Amino acid sequence: MTAERSAELARDPGRLREALIALDPVAAARASEIRVVHAPGRVNLIGDHTDYNEGFALPAAIDLGISIALVPTDDARVALTLVETGETGSFALDAPIERQGGWLDYVRGMAWALQRAGARPRGFRGLLASDLPQGSGLSSSAAIELSSGWALSGGEAPTMPTLELVKTVQRAENGFIGLNNGLMDQYASAFGVAGDALLLDCRALTHRAIALPAAVTLVACHSGSPRKLESSAYNERRAQCEAAVATIQRTAPFVIALRDVTVELLEEVKPELEEVTYRRARHVLREDAFLLQAVDALEVDDLATVGELFYASHASLRDDYAVSSPELDALVEIARGTPGVIGARLTGAGFGGCTINLVHDDAVEALRERVMRDYPGRTGLTPRVFEVHAAPGAGRLP
């Protein structure tokens, strides 16, 4: 089995069902009961490391994701096979669920979090296919958790409001996996709208659909360097933001999160902050401002302004938040020098993975050619370039 076959089956629920029937005798005996569920990955157009600071983000669910064909069972046992490798993992729902290391922890974590939310996850026999590159920064973890949430609910919508499901996925990440992240990724994967990005208010936990411009394509460029989102590095960034808030509160007790801090207030308390803490906070304030300006510009089709805000955001993530890499910087530089590219920036948490590029339709091939020609010589790595489109959120496939 290969990544190519996994990608093919992820896009074809009928073939994924057939593959499960061929693999599993339980599924073969109960073929009419097989369901297929899917959760998309996401790109974040702008607004990174703002979600856990109660700011804003602008993600879009994309037409790459994770699909699981499954037959529900009543034996309190989960058995799931990966199409790409043929590896099967299993665990019991009626025994303590603990981390074991590896990909199945995301499924275990979702079962653990559902139990703590008062749900009763069901066992299943399943086959997982993905066309979402792992380590790309396109949120494969949220996609596997959300698709697992549906699978653990018998292939139906979990018996909780969608926002509660999003919070349950976050609980799996924070409490089981150990990554102290926000909820942008799982929110976008759950609430995605075809053709639109979501202006997400991470404090109110509400969103507004933002139409993407016509004759413009979203292009992801994978650096060939897997995103190394170490829990310690990510959690350190969050702790630095929390430290900034704690210091600022001594001057301004009304501050709850960095969202409440103005540029003037940050400059006032700068002497009391460590330099690195100040820079982390400055990024968050700038990023929220860049995002809101970008939304205003998108709504009046001012693509030149959107592009400049993309580049400004990337520079802030590189210089103040220190989550870029030489590879991501090279991709942004190549894109910036390609006619027809409106803007480019790293997407997601950084530390490797992908850039997202806003590109005029007639310039997509030119960007692909330049990246494939220039990037390997600069980095020694082989990139991937692929178009992505805003897609609906998680659900059951026909």
RAMO-V527855 format. One record per pair of residues at least 12 apart in sequence whose ideal C-beta (glycine too) atoms are under 7 Angstrom apart, sorted by the first residue. I is the first residue (numbers start at 1). J is the second residue. D is the distance in Angstrom with one decimal. If there is no record, write none. Layout:
i:I j:J d:D
i:I j:J d:D
This chain:
i:1 j:83 d:5.7
i:1 j:84 d:5.9
i:1 j:85 d:6.4
i:1 j:86 d:5.0
i:2 j:84 d:6.7
i:3 j:84 d:5.3
i:5 j:83 d:6.1
i:6 j:83 d:4.2
i:6 j:84 d:4.0
i:6 j:129 d:4.8
i:6 j:130 d:5.5
i:7 j:131 d:3.6
i:9 j:83 d:5.5
i:9 j:129 d:3.9
i:10 j:66 d:6.9
i:10 j:67 d:4.7
i:10 j:129 d:4.0
i:10 j:130 d:5.4
i:10 j:131 d:4.4
i:11 j:131 d:6.2
i:13 j:36 d:4.1
i:13 j:67 d:6.7
i:13 j:397 d:4.4
i:13 j:398 d:6.7
i:16 j:36 d:5.8
i:16 j:67 d:5.9
i:16 j:69 d:4.3
i:16 j:127 d:6.4
i:16 j:129 d:5.6
i:17 j:34 d:5.1
i:17 j:36 d:6.3
i:17 j:69 d:5.1
i:19 j:83 d:6.9
i:19 j:127 d:5.8
i:20 j:34 d:6.2
i:20 j:69 d:4.3
i:20 j:127 d:4.3
i:23 j:81 d:6.2
i:23 j:127 d:6.0
i:24 j:125 d:4.9
i:26 j:71 d:6.1
i:26 j:73 d:6.8
i:26 j:125 d:5.0
i:27 j:71 d:4.6
i:27 j:125 d:5.6
i:30 j:71 d:5.2
i:33 j:71 d:5.3
i:33 j:72 d:7.0
i:34 j:69 d:5.9
i:34 j:70 d:6.9
i:34 j:71 d:5.2
i:35 j:70 d:6.0
i:35 j:155 d:3.0
i:35 j:396 d:6.1
i:36 j:67 d:6.0
i:36 j:69 d:4.8
i:36 j:396 d:7.0
i:36 j:397 d:4.4
i:37 j:68 d:5.4
i:37 j:147 d:5.4
i:37 j:150 d:3.9
i:37 j:151 d:5.7
i:37 j:155 d:5.7
i:37 j:396 d:5.3
i:37 j:397 d:6.8
i:38 j:65 d:5.7
i:38 j:66 d:7.0
i:38 j:67 d:4.5
i:38 j:147 d:6.3
i:38 j:394 d:6.6
i:38 j:395 d:6.6
i:38 j:397 d:5.2
i:39 j:65 d:5.5
i:39 j:66 d:5.7
i:39 j:143 d:4.4
i:39 j:146 d:3.7
i:39 j:147 d:4.0
i:39 j:189 d:5.2
i:39 j:394 d:3.9
i:40 j:61 d:4.2
i:40 j:62 d:5.6
i:40 j:63 d:6.9
i:40 j:64 d:6.9
i:40 j:65 d:3.8
i:40 j:143 d:6.3
i:40 j:189 d:5.5
i:40 j:192 d:5.7
i:40 j:391 d:5.1
i:40 j:393 d:6.8
i:40 j:394 d:6.9
i:41 j:62 d:5.4
i:41 j:64 d:5.1
i:41 j:65 d:5.2
i:41 j:132 d:4.4
i:41 j:138 d:4.0
i:41 j:139 d:5.0
i:41 j:140 d:6.2
i:41 j:143 d:5.2
i:42 j:59 d:4.8
i:42 j:60 d:6.4
i:42 j:61 d:5.3
i:42 j:62 d:6.0
i:42 j:138 d:6.6
i:42 j:139 d:4.9
i:42 j:185 d:5.9
i:42 j:188 d:3.9
i:42 j:189 d:5.7
i:43 j:59 d:6.7
i:43 j:60 d:5.7
i:43 j:62 d:5.7
i:43 j:138 d:6.4
i:43 j:218 d:6.4
i:43 j:220 d:6.4
i:43 j:347 d:5.1
i:43 j:356 d:4.8
i:43 j:388 d:6.1
i:44 j:57 d:6.0
i:44 j:58 d:6.6
i:44 j:59 d:4.5
i:44 j:184 d:6.6
i:44 j:347 d:5.2
i:44 j:348 d:6.0
i:45 j:58 d:4.5
i:45 j:60 d:6.6
i:45 j:197 d:5.6
i:45 j:356 d:6.4
i:46 j:58 d:5.2
i:46 j:290 d:6.0
i:46 j:291 d:4.9
i:46 j:294 d:5.2
i:46 j:309 d:6.5
i:46 j:310 d:6.4
i:46 j:313 d:5.2
i:46 j:345 d:6.9
i:47 j:287 d:5.9
i:47 j:291 d:4.1
i:48 j:287 d:6.6
i:48 j:317 d:6.1
i:48 j:348 d:6.6
i:48 j:349 d:6.8
i:49 j:237 d:6.3
i:49 j:283 d:6.9
i:49 j:284 d:6.5
i:49 j:287 d:6.9
i:49 j:321 d:5.9
i:50 j:202 d:6.7
i:50 j:284 d:5.9
i:50 j:287 d:5.3
i:50 j:288 d:5.6
i:51 j:182 d:3.0
i:51 j:183 d:6.3
i:51 j:184 d:4.0
i:51 j:202 d:4.5
i:52 j:181 d:6.5
i:52 j:182 d:3.7
i:52 j:238 d:5.5
i:53 j:241 d:5.5
i:53 j:257 d:5.3
i:53 j:258 d:4.1
i:53 j:259 d:5.9
i:53 j:284 d:4.9
i:54 j:202 d:5.4
i:54 j:203 d:4.1
i:54 j:257 d:3.9
i:54 j:259 d:4.3
i:55 j:202 d:5.8
i:55 j:258 d:6.9
i:55 j:259 d:4.8
i:55 j:284 d:6.4
i:55 j:288 d:4.4
i:56 j:199 d:6.8
i:56 j:200 d:6.5
i:56 j:201 d:6.1
i:56 j:202 d:6.6
i:56 j:288 d:5.5
i:56 j:291 d:5.1
i:56 j:292 d:6.5
i:57 j:184 d:4.6
i:57 j:200 d:4.6
i:57 j:202 d:6.3
i:58 j:197 d:5.2
i:58 j:199 d:5.9
i:58 j:210 d:6.8
i:58 j:291 d:5.7
i:58 j:294 d:6.9
i:58 j:295 d:6.7
i:59 j:184 d:5.7
i:59 j:188 d:3.7
i:59 j:197 d:6.6
i:59 j:198 d:5.8
i:59 j:200 d:6.5
i:60 j:188 d:6.6
i:60 j:192 d:6.8
i:60 j:196 d:6.9
i:60 j:197 d:4.2
i:60 j:198 d:6.7
i:60 j:390 d:4.2
i:61 j:188 d:5.2
i:61 j:189 d:5.7
i:61 j:192 d:2.4
i:61 j:390 d:6.6
i:61 j:391 d:5.0
i:61 j:392 d:6.8
i:61 j:393 d:5.5
i:62 j:138 d:6.9
i:62 j:388 d:4.2
i:62 j:389 d:6.6
i:62 j:390 d:6.7
i:62 j:391 d:5.5
i:63 j:388 d:6.4
i:63 j:389 d:4.8
i:63 j:391 d:4.3
i:64 j:131 d:5.1
i:64 j:132 d:4.6
i:64 j:138 d:6.7
i:64 j:388 d:6.3
i:65 j:132 d:5.4
i:65 j:143 d:5.0
i:66 j:128 d:6.4
i:66 j:130 d:4.6
i:66 j:132 d:6.0
i:66 j:140 d:6.9
i:66 j:143 d:4.3
i:66 j:144 d:5.3
i:66 j:147 d:4.8
i:67 j:129 d:5.2
i:67 j:147 d:6.9
i:67 j:397 d:6.8
i:68 j:126 d:4.9
i:68 j:128 d:5.0
i:68 j:147 d:5.0
i:68 j:151 d:4.8
i:69 j:126 d:6.3
i:69 j:127 d:4.9
i:70 j:124 d:4.3
i:70 j:125 d:6.6
i:70 j:126 d:3.7
i:70 j:151 d:4.9
i:70 j:155 d:5.6
i:71 j:124 d:6.4
i:71 j:125 d:5.3
i:72 j:122 d:5.2
i:72 j:124 d:5.0
i:72 j:154 d:4.1
i:72 j:155 d:6.1
i:73 j:123 d:4.4
i:73 j:124 d:5.9
i:73 j:125 d:6.3
i:74 j:123 d:6.8
i:75 j:123 d:5.2
i:76 j:92 d:6.0
i:76 j:93 d:4.3
i:76 j:94 d:4.2
i:76 j:123 d:5.2
i:77 j:90 d:6.4
i:77 j:92 d:5.6
i:77 j:93 d:6.9
i:77 j:123 d:4.6
i:78 j:90 d:6.1
i:78 j:91 d:5.6
i:78 j:93 d:6.6
i:78 j:107 d:6.5
i:78 j:111 d:6.9
i:78 j:123 d:5.5
i:78 j:124 d:6.0
i:79 j:125 d:5.1
i:80 j:104 d:7.0
i:80 j:107 d:6.1
i:80 j:126 d:4.6
i:80 j:128 d:5.8
i:81 j:127 d:5.1
i:81 j:128 d:6.9
i:82 j:128 d:5.5
i:83 j:127 d:6.2
i:83 j:128 d:6.5
i:83 j:129 d:4.3
i:89 j:104 d:3.6
i:91 j:104 d:6.9
i:91 j:108 d:5.7
i:93 j:111 d:6.0
i:93 j:121 d:5.7
i:93 j:123 d:6.0
i:97 j:111 d:5.8
i:97 j:112 d:4.5
i:99 j:176 d:6.6
i:105 j:177 d:6.4
i:106 j:141 d:6.0
i:106 j:144 d:4.6
i:106 j:145 d:5.4
i:106 j:148 d:6.7
i:107 j:144 d:7.0
i:107 j:148 d:4.5
i:109 j:145 d:6.9
i:109 j:172 d:3.8
i:109 j:176 d:3.5
i:109 j:177 d:5.4
i:110 j:145 d:4.8
i:110 j:148 d:4.3
i:110 j:149 d:5.2
i:110 j:152 d:6.3
i:110 j:169 d:7.0
i:110 j:172 d:5.0
i:111 j:152 d:5.6
i:112 j:172 d:6.6
i:112 j:176 d:5.1
i:113 j:168 d:4.8
i:113 j:171 d:4.4
i:113 j:172 d:3.9
i:113 j:175 d:6.9
i:113 j:176 d:6.5
i:114 j:149 d:6.7
i:114 j:152 d:6.0
i:114 j:168 d:6.2
i:116 j:171 d:6.7
i:117 j:160 d:6.6
i:117 j:164 d:6.9
i:117 j:168 d:4.9
i:119 j:158 d:6.6
i:119 j:159 d:6.3
i:119 j:160 d:6.7
i:121 j:152 d:3.8
i:122 j:152 d:6.2
i:122 j:153 d:6.9
i:122 j:154 d:4.9
i:124 j:151 d:5.4
i:126 j:151 d:5.7
i:133 j:222 d:6.0
i:135 j:226 d:3.1
i:135 j:227 d:4.7
i:135 j:352 d:6.9
i:135 j:353 d:6.4
i:136 j:222 d:5.4
i:136 j:227 d:6.5
i:136 j:353 d:5.0
i:136 j:354 d:5.0
i:137 j:227 d:4.5
i:137 j:347 d:5.8
i:137 j:348 d:3.4
i:137 j:349 d:6.5
i:137 j:353 d:2.7
i:137 j:354 d:4.8
i:138 j:220 d:6.8
i:138 j:348 d:6.9
i:138 j:354 d:6.2
i:139 j:185 d:4.1
i:139 j:189 d:6.5
i:139 j:348 d:6.7
i:141 j:173 d:7.0
i:142 j:169 d:6.3
i:142 j:185 d:3.9
i:142 j:186 d:4.3
i:142 j:189 d:4.8
i:143 j:189 d:5.7
i:145 j:169 d:4.7
i:145 j:172 d:5.6
i:145 j:186 d:6.8
i:146 j:169 d:6.0
i:146 j:186 d:6.3
i:146 j:189 d:5.1
i:146 j:190 d:6.1
i:146 j:394 d:4.5
i:147 j:394 d:6.6
i:149 j:165 d:6.1
i:149 j:168 d:7.0
i:149 j:169 d:6.7
i:150 j:394 d:6.4
i:150 j:396 d:6.8
i:155 j:396 d:6.3
i:156 j:396 d:6.9
i:162 j:190 d:5.4
i:162 j:191 d:6.5
i:163 j:205 d:6.1
i:165 j:190 d:6.2
i:166 j:183 d:5.7
i:166 j:186 d:4.9
i:166 j:187 d:5.1
i:166 j:190 d:5.1
i:167 j:183 d:6.8
i:169 j:186 d:4.0
i:170 j:183 d:4.4
i:170 j:186 d:6.1
i:178 j:231 d:5.2
i:179 j:231 d:5.1
i:179 j:234 d:6.0
i:180 j:234 d:6.9
i:180 j:235 d:4.7
i:180 j:238 d:5.3
i:181 j:234 d:6.6
i:182 j:202 d:6.3
i:184 j:200 d:6.2
i:184 j:202 d:6.8
i:187 j:200 d:6.0
i:189 j:393 d:6.2
i:189 j:394 d:5.7
i:190 j:393 d:4.9
i:190 j:394 d:5.5
i:191 j:207 d:6.2
i:191 j:393 d:5.1
i:192 j:391 d:5.7
i:192 j:392 d:5.4
i:192 j:393 d:3.8
i:193 j:209 d:5.0
i:193 j:390 d:6.9
i:193 j:392 d:6.7
i:194 j:390 d:6.1
i:194 j:391 d:5.7
i:194 j:392 d:5.1
i:195 j:211 d:6.8
i:195 j:212 d:6.4
i:195 j:390 d:5.2
i:196 j:209 d:4.1
i:196 j:210 d:6.0
i:196 j:211 d:5.6
i:196 j:212 d:6.5
i:196 j:390 d:5.6
i:197 j:210 d:4.7
i:197 j:212 d:6.1
i:197 j:390 d:6.4
i:199 j:295 d:5.7
i:203 j:259 d:6.2
i:210 j:295 d:6.0
i:210 j:298 d:6.0
i:212 j:390 d:6.0
i:213 j:298 d:6.6
i:213 j:301 d:6.1
i:213 j:303 d:6.4
i:215 j:360 d:6.6
i:215 j:361 d:5.1
i:216 j:342 d:6.8
i:216 j:358 d:6.0
i:216 j:359 d:6.8
i:216 j:360 d:6.1
i:216 j:361 d:6.7
i:217 j:359 d:5.1
i:217 j:361 d:5.4
i:217 j:364 d:5.3
i:217 j:387 d:5.5
i:218 j:356 d:6.4
i:218 j:358 d:6.6
i:218 j:387 d:6.9
i:218 j:388 d:5.0
i:218 j:389 d:6.9
i:219 j:357 d:4.3
i:219 j:359 d:5.0
i:219 j:364 d:6.0
i:219 j:367 d:6.1
i:219 j:385 d:6.4
i:219 j:387 d:5.7
i:220 j:354 d:4.8
i:220 j:356 d:5.9
i:220 j:386 d:5.7
i:220 j:388 d:5.3
i:221 j:331 d:4.9
i:221 j:354 d:6.2
i:221 j:355 d:4.8
i:221 j:357 d:6.3
i:221 j:371 d:5.6
i:221 j:383 d:5.9
i:221 j:385 d:5.3
i:222 j:354 d:5.1
i:222 j:383 d:5.9
i:222 j:384 d:4.0
i:223 j:327 d:4.0
i:223 j:328 d:5.7
i:223 j:331 d:6.0
i:223 j:352 d:6.1
i:223 j:353 d:6.5
i:223 j:354 d:6.8
i:223 j:381 d:6.5
i:223 j:383 d:6.3
i:224 j:381 d:3.6
i:224 j:382 d:5.0
i:224 j:383 d:5.3
i:225 j:325 d:6.4
i:225 j:327 d:4.7
i:225 j:352 d:4.3
i:225 j:381 d:6.0
i:226 j:352 d:5.6
i:227 j:351 d:5.5
i:227 j:352 d:4.2
i:227 j:353 d:3.5
i:228 j:351 d:4.9
i:228 j:352 d:5.2
i:229 j:349 d:5.4
i:229 j:351 d:5.4
i:233 j:351 d:6.4
i:234 j:349 d:6.2
i:237 j:280 d:6.4
i:237 j:321 d:6.8
i:240 j:276 d:6.6
i:240 j:277 d:5.1
i:240 j:280 d:4.5
i:241 j:258 d:5.8
i:241 j:280 d:5.8
i:241 j:281 d:6.5
i:241 j:284 d:6.4
i:243 j:277 d:5.4
i:244 j:258 d:6.6
i:244 j:273 d:6.1
i:244 j:277 d:5.0
i:244 j:280 d:6.6
i:244 j:281 d:4.1
i:245 j:257 d:6.2
i:245 j:258 d:6.2
i:247 j:269 d:6.2
i:247 j:272 d:5.4
i:247 j:273 d:5.7
i:248 j:261 d:5.9
i:248 j:265 d:6.7
i:248 j:269 d:5.2
i:251 j:268 d:6.7
i:251 j:269 d:5.4
i:252 j:265 d:5.9
i:258 j:281 d:5.8
i:258 j:284 d:4.6
i:258 j:285 d:6.7
i:259 j:288 d:6.8
i:261 j:281 d:6.9
i:261 j:285 d:6.2
i:263 j:285 d:5.9
i:266 j:281 d:5.8
i:266 j:282 d:6.5
i:266 j:285 d:6.2
i:279 j:320 d:4.3
i:280 j:320 d:6.8
i:280 j:321 d:6.1
i:282 j:320 d:5.4
i:283 j:316 d:4.8
i:283 j:317 d:6.8
i:283 j:320 d:3.9
i:283 j:321 d:4.3
i:286 j:316 d:5.1
i:287 j:313 d:6.1
i:287 j:316 d:6.2
i:290 j:309 d:4.7
i:290 j:312 d:5.7
i:290 j:313 d:4.9
i:293 j:309 d:5.7
i:294 j:306 d:5.2
i:294 j:309 d:4.5
i:303 j:342 d:5.0
i:306 j:342 d:6.3
i:306 j:343 d:5.9
i:306 j:358 d:6.6
i:307 j:342 d:4.2
i:307 j:343 d:3.3
i:307 j:358 d:6.7
i:310 j:343 d:3.0
i:310 j:344 d:6.0
i:310 j:345 d:4.5
i:310 j:358 d:6.6
i:311 j:336 d:6.6
i:311 j:343 d:6.0
i:311 j:345 d:6.8
i:313 j:345 d:5.0
i:314 j:332 d:5.4
i:314 j:345 d:3.7
i:314 j:346 d:5.8
i:317 j:346 d:5.9
i:317 j:350 d:6.0
i:323 j:349 d:6.4
i:323 j:350 d:3.1
i:323 j:351 d:5.8
i:324 j:346 d:5.6
i:324 j:350 d:5.7
i:325 j:351 d:6.8
i:325 j:352 d:5.6
i:327 j:352 d:6.9
i:327 j:379 d:5.2
i:327 j:381 d:6.3
i:328 j:346 d:4.7
i:328 j:355 d:5.9
i:330 j:375 d:6.1
i:330 j:378 d:4.9
i:330 j:379 d:5.8
i:331 j:355 d:4.6
i:331 j:371 d:6.7
i:331 j:375 d:6.5
i:332 j:344 d:4.7
i:332 j:345 d:6.5
i:332 j:355 d:5.8
i:334 j:370 d:5.5
i:334 j:371 d:5.6
i:334 j:374 d:5.3
i:334 j:375 d:6.1
i:335 j:355 d:6.9
i:335 j:357 d:5.2
i:335 j:367 d:6.2
i:338 j:363 d:6.8
i:338 j:366 d:5.8
i:338 j:367 d:5.0
i:338 j:370 d:5.1
i:339 j:363 d:6.4
i:339 j:366 d:6.8
i:340 j:359 d:6.2
i:340 j:360 d:4.5
i:340 j:362 d:6.5
i:340 j:363 d:2.3
i:340 j:366 d:6.0
i:341 j:357 d:5.8
i:341 j:359 d:5.2
i:341 j:363 d:6.2
i:341 j:367 d:5.7
i:342 j:358 d:4.2
i:342 j:359 d:6.5
i:342 j:360 d:6.7
i:343 j:358 d:4.9
i:344 j:357 d:4.5
i:364 j:387 d:6.6
i:367 j:385 d:7.0
i:368 j:385 d:4.5
i:371 j:383 d:5.4
i:371 j:385 d:5.3
i:372 j:385 d:6.8
